[in-house]
Amino acid sequence: MEEQYCEEYAYPGITAQINAHKQYQSDIMQIMHKMTNPRIDIDMLSEEVANFSMNWLTRHILSEDKKIGEWYKKTRHEKQWSPTA
C-alpha cells in the first residue's frame, strides 16, 4: 500500500523505500527461520526480535516514512497554491 502511494504520487525516494521493504522482508524471513530451530535460545531470539522491531520503528517508520508525509504535504501545498495551477 505504501509503495503504491509512493508510485501514484511520484515520490522521489521510492527506490530506497522499496529496497528497505525488501530488506525488512528478508530479515523477517531469517528470524522466522531461526524460530524453527529447536535448539534456539528463546531469550536471545526474543531480544533480537525486540531490537529488530525497535530499529525498524525508529530508523524506518519514524524517519523514512515520515519523509513521505512531509514531501506529500509540501508538494500538495505547492500544487494547490501555485500561481500556474
C-alpha positions in Angstrom: 0.0 0.0 0.0 2.7 2.4 0.9 4.7 1.7 -2.2 1.6 2.2 -4.3 1.1 5.5 -2.7 4.7 6.5 -3.5 4.3 5.4 -7.1 1.0 7.2 -7.5 2.4 10.5 -6.3 5.8 10.0 -7.9 7.7 10.1 -4.6 11.4 10.7 -5.4 12.6 8.3 -2.7 10.6 5.3 -3.9 13.6 3.2 -4.9 15.0 3.5 -1.4 11.6 2.7 0.1 11.2 -0.5 -2.0 14.8 -1.6 -1.1 14.2 -1.0 2.6 11.0 -3.0 2.5 12.7 -5.9 0.6 15.4 -5.9 3.3 12.8 -5.9 6.0 11.1 -8.9 4.5 14.4 -10.7 4.2 15.2 -10.0 7.8 11.8 -11.2 8.9 12.3 -14.5 7.0 15.6 -15.0 8.7 14.0 -14.5 12.1 11.2 -16.9 11.2 13.8 -19.5 10.1 15.6 -19.2 13.4 12.2 -19.9 15.2 12.1 -23.4 13.5 15.4 -24.4 15.2 14.5 -26.5 18.2 17.8 -25.5 19.9 17.2 -21.8 19.7 17.8 -19.8 22.8 14.4 -18.2 23.1 15.7 -15.4 25.3 18.3 -14.4 22.8 15.8 -14.6 19.9 13.3 -12.5 21.9 15.9 -9.9 22.4 16.8 -10.0 18.7 13.1 -9.5 17.7 12.7 -6.6 20.1 15.9 -4.9 18.8 14.9 -5.5 15.2 11.4 -4.1 15.8 12.7 -1.0 17.6 15.3 -0.4 14.9 12.6 -0.7 12.2 10.3 1.7 14.1 12.9 4.3 14.8 15.0 4.1 11.6 12.4 3.5 9.0 8.9 4.4 10.2 9.7 7.4 12.3 12.3 8.7 9.8 11.9 7.4 6.2 8.1 7.0 6.2 7.7 10.4 7.9 9.6 11.9 5.0 6.9 10.7 2.6 4.2 12.5 4.5 6.3 15.7 4.7 7.1 15.5 1.0 3.4 14.9 0.1 2.3 17.9 2.3 4.8 20.1 0.7 4.1 19.1 -2.9 0.3 19.1 -2.4 0.6 22.6 -0.9 2.8 23.8 -3.8 0.4 22.4 -6.4 -2.6 23.8 -4.6 -1.2 27.4 -4.3 0.9 27.5 -7.4 0.0 30.6 -9.5 0.2 28.5 -12.7 -2.2 25.8 -11.4 
